[in-house]
Amino acid sequence: MANTGPPDDHVVRALLAASRAMVALVARSLAALDADVTLSQYRALVLLAGHGPRRSAARARELQVAPSTLTRMCDRLVRKSLVHRFHRDHDRRSIWLALTPAGRDLVGTVMRARRQELERIVEASGLVASPPAVDLLHDFVRAVGELPDEEWWRRWEVSGEPVDGALLMRVHRQADGAWA
């Protein structure tokens, strides 16, 4: 339901607090699993899992980072074998990014750990939400541009599979020790 008036300050403050709690939950999940990725890197992996392969320039816009920042981030993720870069057979100029099976597995492991933690918190606190409250959360998810949980998991299932028409880019070390 669209509201034409100013935003409800109570809703904004509650969502702000909830977002802090969710970031803390993600950070704890990554630390507990000893996942060797930063929050920013993890966010990039989650986007690749839910939205599939993307051109690197489009992914930089989605993450709201400079293309050079995304390149450095992906250099690290490629070295960790979580992401691969490729060209499409019909367009060798654009660089595309996709999850490797290891990247897909890492995202799934962290998501399942987060779900278990959320289940524990909901059970321990006795939280119960009315259908309108749950609808509000779903509306918020869609307004942010995220996928409903069931759809995200369907896309996650296939996110580590080979991409049709992909020509993997070779990764090599240059004379100065940098990765290209």
C-alpha positions in Angstrom: 0.0 0.0 0.0 1.5 3.3 -1.1 1.5 6.2 1.4 1.4 9.7 -0.2 2.2 11.6 3.0 5.5 12.0 4.8 7.2 8.8 6.1 6.0 7.5 9.4 8.9 8.3 11.8 8.1 5.3 14.0 8.4 3.0 11.0 11.6 4.6 9.9 13.2 4.4 13.4 12.1 0.7 13.8 13.5 -0.2 10.4 16.7 1.6 11.2 17.1 -0.4 14.4 16.2 -3.6 12.6 18.8 -2.9 9.9 21.5 -2.5 12.6 20.5 -5.8 14.2 20.5 -7.6 10.8 24.0 -6.2 9.9 25.2 -7.4 13.3 23.7 -10.8 12.7 25.4 -11.1 9.3 28.8 -10.1 10.8 28.4 -12.6 13.6 27.4 -15.3 11.1 30.5 -14.6 9.0 32.8 -14.6 12.0 31.3 -17.8 13.5 31.8 -19.6 10.2 35.3 -18.1 9.9 34.3 -17.0 6.4 37.2 -15.1 4.9 35.1 -12.4 3.3 34.2 -8.8 4.4 30.6 -7.6 4.6 31.0 -5.8 1.3 32.3 -8.9 -0.4 29.5 -11.0 1.1 26.9 -8.5 -0.2 28.4 -8.9 -3.7 28.1 -12.7 -3.4 24.5 -12.5 -2.2 23.6 -10.3 -5.2 25.2 -12.8 -7.6 23.3 -15.6 -5.9 20.0 -13.9 -6.1 20.2 -12.0 -9.3 22.6 -14.1 -11.3 25.6 -13.2 -13.5 25.9 -9.5 -14.3 28.3 -7.3 -16.1 30.8 -5.9 -13.7 29.8 -2.3 -14.5 26.2 -3.1 -13.6 27.2 -4.9 -10.4 29.3 -1.8 -9.4 26.2 0.4 -9.8 24.1 -2.1 -7.8 26.6 -2.0 -5.0 27.0 1.7 -5.3 30.8 1.5 -5.6 33.3 2.8 -8.2 34.1 0.2 -10.9 37.8 0.2 -9.7 36.5 -0.7 -6.2 34.5 -3.6 -7.6 37.5 -4.7 -9.6 39.7 -4.9 -6.5 36.9 -6.7 -4.6 36.5 -9.2 -7.3 40.2 -9.7 -7.6 40.1 -10.9 -4.0 36.9 -13.1 -4.5 38.5 -14.6 -7.7 41.7 -15.5 -5.7 39.4 -17.1 -3.1 37.7 -19.1 -5.8 34.3 -17.6 -4.9 33.7 -15.7 -8.1 34.8 -16.1 -11.7 35.0 -13.5 -14.4 34.0 -14.3 -18.0 33.1 -12.9 -21.4 30.1 -13.9 -23.3 30.8 -15.6 -26.6 28.8 -12.8 -28.4 30.5 -9.9 -26.6 34.1 -10.2 -25.6 34.4 -6.5 -24.5 32.1 -6.8 -21.4 33.4 -8.5 -18.3 30.8 -10.6 -16.5 30.8 -11.9 -12.9 29.3 -15.1 -11.6 29.5 -17.3 -8.5 31.6 -20.4 -8.5 30.1 -23.5 -6.8 32.3 -22.6 -3.7 30.9 -19.1 -3.7 27.4 -20.4 -3.9 28.0 -22.9 -1.1 29.5 -20.2 1.2 26.4 -17.9 0.7 24.1 -20.8 1.4 26.0 -21.8 4.5 25.9 -18.3 5.9 22.2 -17.9 5.0 21.3 -21.1 6.7 23.3 -20.1 9.8 21.5 -16.7 9.9 18.1 -18.5 9.6 19.0 -20.7 12.6 20.0 -17.7 14.6 16.8 -15.8 13.7 14.8 -18.9 14.6 16.6 -19.0 18.0 16.0 -15.3 18.6 12.3 -15.5 17.6 11.7 -18.6 19.8 13.7 -17.2 22.8 11.9 -13.8 22.7 8.5 -15.2 22.0 8.0 -12.9 19.1 4.8 -13.4 17.1 3.8 -11.2 14.2 0.4 -10.6 12.9 -0.3 -11.1 9.2 -0.3 -7.3 8.5 3.1 -7.0 10.2 4.5 -9.9 8.1 3.0 -8.2 5.0 4.7 -5.0 6.0 8.1 -6.8 6.1 7.5 -8.3 2.7 6.5 -4.9 1.3 9.8 -3.5 2.7 11.8 -6.3 1.1 10.3 -5.5 -2.3 10.7 -1.8 -1.8 14.4 -2.3 -1.2 14.6 -4.3 -4.4 15.3 -7.6 -2.7 13.6 -10.9 -3.5 11.2 -12.8 -1.3 13.0 -15.6 0.5 11.5 -18.4 -1.5 12.4 -16.8 -4.8 15.9 -16.0 -3.6 16.5 -19.6 -2.6 15.3 -20.8 -6.0 17.8 -18.6 -7.7 20.5 -19.6 -5.3 20.0 -23.2 -6.3 21.3 -22.5 -9.8 23.7 -19.7 -9.0 26.9 -21.8 -9.1 26.1 -23.6 -12.4 28.0 -22.9 -15.5 26.8 -20.0 -17.6 25.8 -20.7 -21.2 28.1 -18.9 -23.7 30.7 -18.0 -21.0 34.3 -17.8 -21.9 36.2 -17.8 -18.7 38.9 -15.3 -18.3 42.4 -16.5 -17.4 43.8 -15.2 -14.2 47.6 -14.7 -14.1 50.2 -13.0 -12.1 52.0 -10.1 -13.7 55.7 -9.4 -13.4 55.0 -6.9 -10.6 53.1 -9.5 -8.6 49.6 -8.1 -9.2 46.8 -10.2 -10.5 45.4 -9.5 -13.9 
